[in-house]
């Protein structure tokens, strides 16, 4: 009772919501770069929020079903076919043994999430099944998925089918609704080290356009734009949070993501809100963005309203 990987795509890995409480032994969090799309895939399939799914970057995945189940693909816009027949994203689909499931390459967005009913049955490592390739932990062997990998799961004969209506689906990339003059806007909470950056530098940072480079991965997104000068580069290493915007000696900001190192000594001007790191993860090299400062009250409000929207958005009920 499993799904066999025929083609792994450019970068596919098993993820749950992440590995927490292990920073003291040097293990980072891991987990989906776009929590919202991951959680929708599980909700559409009636799964627990933490059920294991596949995160796919850019596309190209092909699976062979070896059991009956239900499957849902959310996230980036790409072609999904089952036995050569086009199927809708953000929708649960009945799967039978020997079904051939193919995902094309994304046209908008970057990360896709493939979940099955009940989630993939992956043995946890240090409290989580999230794959962090750099640390060789999680997933099947601590590595990205490869051809002929078999992903165990339960056999599900009957499950009410659901879908997320088009008007409730996120819009990714430069098309997203949070964009300003074509740039994606990332809201950032200034950190306690922001005073190390003078007023002129902060003003330039919050008014500049930055471009996402191809030197970006699950650890962090490297940006290119006006250099950010800092009064101090000699700092004690300290714990690093999700979304931290660190500024190395070359002045080009790096936004740290789920596979970030647990400690670091570069100065940090602030941290991008977790809701917006998901938007960042859906950008592609060459896309442009800007930063907007928010205070703690605004950050709490944004987070609360986003969670309420997710909890109360109804799903469509489909017929088999």
N, C-alpha and C positions, 0 to 999 in steps of 0.2 A: 504494500500500500504506500505508493510514493509517486513523486514526479521525477523523471530522469532529465538531466540537463543535456540537451543535444548540442546547443551552441550557447556559450555563457555570455555573449555580448561583450561590450568594451570593458565594463567593470560592474560585476554583479556580486552582491554579498548578502548574507543573512543578517537581519537586524531585528532586535526588539527595541524597547524604549531606552535601553542603555544600562550600563554597569555603574552602579552608584556605591559610594562608601569604600572604594578601593584605591583612592588617590594616595593613601599613606604607603602603599606598596608599589606605587609608580604606574598603576593601571588607569588609563583614561576612561571616559564615559562611553564613547561609541554611541550607537543608536542612529536613527534616521536623520538625515540632514534636513528633511522637510517633515516635521512632526505632523502637520495638518494633513497632508496627503496620506501619510502612513496610517493615522488614526481613522481617516475616512475609509480606507480600504478594509480595515478590520470592522468598523461599525456597519458597513454595507453588508458584510458577511455574518453579522451577529456574533463576532468574535470578541473575546476580552481585549481591552486596549493594548495589552502587552504581547499579544500573540505574534509569533515570529513570521516575518514576511521577507521578501527579496527586495533589496534596493538595487535599481538598475540605473546606471549613468549612460545617457545618450541613446541607448537601445541596443537591438541586435540579439535579444535573448530568444531561444527556442527550447520548449519543454515538451516532453512526451508523458502523457498521463498514464499511470499504471494502476489507477483506482478510480472510483467514481467520487466526485466531490463537486464543489462550487468554487469559482475563481473570480477575482476582481482585480482590475488594474486601474490605478489612479496616478495622478501626477502629470508629468510632461505629456504633451500632445504627440501621439504616435499611432501607427496603424497596429491594431490587434486583430489577428485572424485565428479562428479555430477550424482546423481541417480546411483551410483556404477560404473560409467564409468570414467576411468582415464583421467584427463585433464592437459594441459600444464600450467606451471607457466609463469609469465611475459606475459600473453596473455589475451585478453578480450574474454569472453564467454557469449553467449546468455542464459538468465535465464527465465524460465517460472514459473507461479504459481504452487506450490506444489513440486518444485524441491528440492531435498535433497542434500545439499552441505556439504562435510566432508573434514576436513584437518587432516592428520596424524601428527606424531611427527617428528621433524626436525632431519635430519642426518648431515647436515652441516649448520652452522649458528644458530641463536637463535631467531631473531625477524622476523615475517612475517607481511605483510600489506594486508588487504582485503578491497578493495574499490568497490563501485557500481557506475553506471552511475549517475552523478549529485551529488554524495556524500550522506551520511546519513544526514537526516534533524534533527539536534539536537539543541535545544535552547541554545544559548551561555550564559555563566556566566562570568561576568567581562570581556566581550569582546572576549571570546573564548569558544569553546566546549571541549578543551583538558581536559582530566581527570587527576586530581592529587588526588589519594586516600588519602594521608596523610592529605590534606587540605579539603577533602570532597567537592570538587568543580569540575564542568565540567561533561561531559557524561550525562547519564540519571538521576542519583541521587548522583553524586560525588563518585561513587563506581565502582569497576571493573564489567564487564558484568556477569550476572547470568542467569541460566536457566529460560526460559519463558520471558525474556526481548524482547521487540519488537522495532526494529530500523526502524523508518519511513524513506521513501525515495520516490522519484518521480517514476512514471511508465513511462518507456522508451520503446517504441515499436520498434524503428529502430535506429541503430547507426553503423557507419562504424567500423569494427573490426580491431584491431591492435595488434602487438606483438613486443617485443624487441628481436632482434636476439641473439642467444646463445653467440656469440663472444663479445657482448657488455654488457653482464650481469656480475655483480660483483661476485667475488669468495670469499667465506667467510671462517672464521676460520683459522686454521693453513695452509690451502691451498692458502691463498690469496697472490696476486702477490707482495705485499709490505713486505713480510716476509724475514727474514734474518736468515739462518741456522735453519729454521723451526719456528722461533719466529716472531710474528707480530710486525712491527715497528710502533710506534706512534711518530709522529713529535710534538715537544713541543717548544713553544715560552717562553724562560725564563722570569720570571716576575721581578718586581722591588724588591722583597724580596729575590731574589736568592743570594744576597751578604751575607745573614745570614747563608748560607751553605758554609763551607770552600772549598778550591779548591780540596782537597782530597775527600771530600764527594761528590762534584759535579761530579768528574771523576768516582767515583765508581757508582754513580747513572746512568750515561749515558753509562756505560759499563756492567751493571748488567742485569741478566735475572730475570724477575718477573713472578709470577704465579697468574692467576685470581682465587680468592677464591669463595666459595659458599656463602659468606657473601656479596653478591653484589645484587643490585637492581636498579630500575630506578633513585634512588637518587644518588648513587655513586657505583663505582667498587672498592672493596677492594683488594689490591695486597699483595703478600707475597714474600719476598726476602731479600737481604741485607738491614739492617736497615739504614735509612737516619737520621743522627744526625743534629740538628739545634741549633745554639747558643742561640736562644730565643724561649720560648714557651708562654711567657706572652705578648700578643698583644691585641690591641683594635680590636673589631669586625668590619668588613667592608664588603661591598658588594662582592659577589662571582660570577665569570663568569663561563660560560659553559666550561668544560674541565679542570678547575683548579685542580692542583695536590697538595693537602694539605697533610701535614706531622704531624700526631698527636704524642703524647709523646712516643708511642712504636716504632716510626720510620718507620712504614709500610705505604707506600703511598696509598692515596685514590683519584681516579679520579672522580670528581663530574660531574653529568649528568643533564638531563632536569628537574628532580624533586628535585634538590639540594635545601638546605636551602638558603634563600636570603642573610644572613649574617653569618660570622664565624670568629673565632679568631685564628685558627691554621695557622702556617707559610705555605706559598705556594712557591714551587720552580719554578713554571711556569704554563702554560696552554696548554693542548693538542689541536691541531687544530680541529675545528668543523668537518672537513672532516674525521678526524681520530677517533673522538669519535664514529662515525657511525661504523667504523671497530671494535672498542672496544665493542660496543653493540652487535655485532654478534659473539663475542667469548663466550666460554662456560667454566664453572669452570674446572680448570686443564690446560687450554690453557696457553701458555707462551708468553711473550712480552718483548720488549725492548723500550727504549726511545732514540730519536735522536733530538738534539737541532737544531733549525732553527732560522734565524733572521726575522725581520719584512718584509723585501723585499721578502725573500723566501716564507713567509707565504702568502703574497698578491699574489705572482705568482702562488702558488699552488692552491689557491682559485679561481683565475681568469681562469686558464687553466681547472680546474674541471668544472666550470660553463659553459665554452665554449663547452666542450665536451658534457655535458648534453644537452645544447641547440641545438647542431648541429648533434647529433646522430640520424640518420633516423630510423623510425619505419617501420616494415613490414606491408603491407596492406593485410588483409585476406578476403577470401570469406566466406559468411554465409553458 
